[in-house]
Amino acid sequence: MSVTALQCKVLLLLIMLQITVELSLPSPASPSNVCDRRVAFLKIVGGSCLLSSSSFHQSASARAPGSDDVTEAVAQIRDAALDLRQLQKDWDLYAVVTSEGRAGNNTAGARRILGGIAPQAGDAAIEVAKVTPLYRIDGAFTAIRKAAIDAEDKTSWEFRLDFAAFDEIAERVLFEIQKADGDFYGVNFASKGTTQLSGIYNEARAEVDKGSVDLEEMVRLLTIAGAPGL
């Protein structure tokens, strides 16, 4: 998702405020530890200005947070599968270890794709959801679960959906995406060099790979049932 100039200015002001507060408060930490925290903060907050997500799928029909529209929910799951597959292809852009043995400056980019960085409410959250399919994908799962449970027409795709399999996959996907997002967050605070950081990235990649397989299987289940847009 593109970031406006105004958003970047706000992020820069947040960075300046963090540094000002850090410098003004006494701390028993060593100068190197203060620097480490500042570097991590810059990567987490400032990284969003570096991300250009033009290669990722952006759907105008994605589900708005709180919506129970199942057609939009299906589109969100379909687009989420595409985005996760693209993240796999572009992995080296995000899982970076610098020559100093620190995380690269685009971990926030990966977290944004995974839905871990986004406004939590209001119009901004709706706009984020429309162009970031993995953001609040749990809502899409819930909308389809409800539709399947309430379905009475035996000819409808909601009734034909393999609900048990869908529900099991949904739980796995939520764990896998949250774990990968947590790894991309935590790697900014790792301080034991290349080996430790590479291990964290490998763990994140394993979860992304599993999540991609699971989302593809979920799309297959929806396709078999006859869900719209597939």
Salt bridges, closest charged atoms under 4 A:
GLU22 OE2 - ARG37 NE 3.71
GLU22 OE1 - ARG38 NE 3.34
ASP36 OD1 - ARG102 NH2 2.77
ASP79 OD1 - HIS57 NE2 3.10
ASP79 OD1 - ARG78 NE 2.93
GLU127 OE2 - LYS130 NZ 3.91
ASP138 OD1 - ARG136 NE 3.08
ASP150 OD2 - LYS146 NZ 3.00
ASP167 OD1 - ARG145 NE 2.32
GLU168 OE2 - ARG172 NH1 3.20
GLU171 OE2 - ARG145 NH2 2.91
ASP181 OD1 - ARG111 NE 2.74
ASP183 OD2 - LYS179 NZ 2.91
GLU203 OE1 - LYS179 NZ 3.41
GLU207 OE2 - LYS210 NZ 3.27
ASP209 OD1 - ARG205 NE 2.76
ASP214 OD1 - ARG172 NH2 2.82
GLU216 OE2 - ARG85 NH2 2.31
GLU217 OE2 - ARG220 NH2 2.73
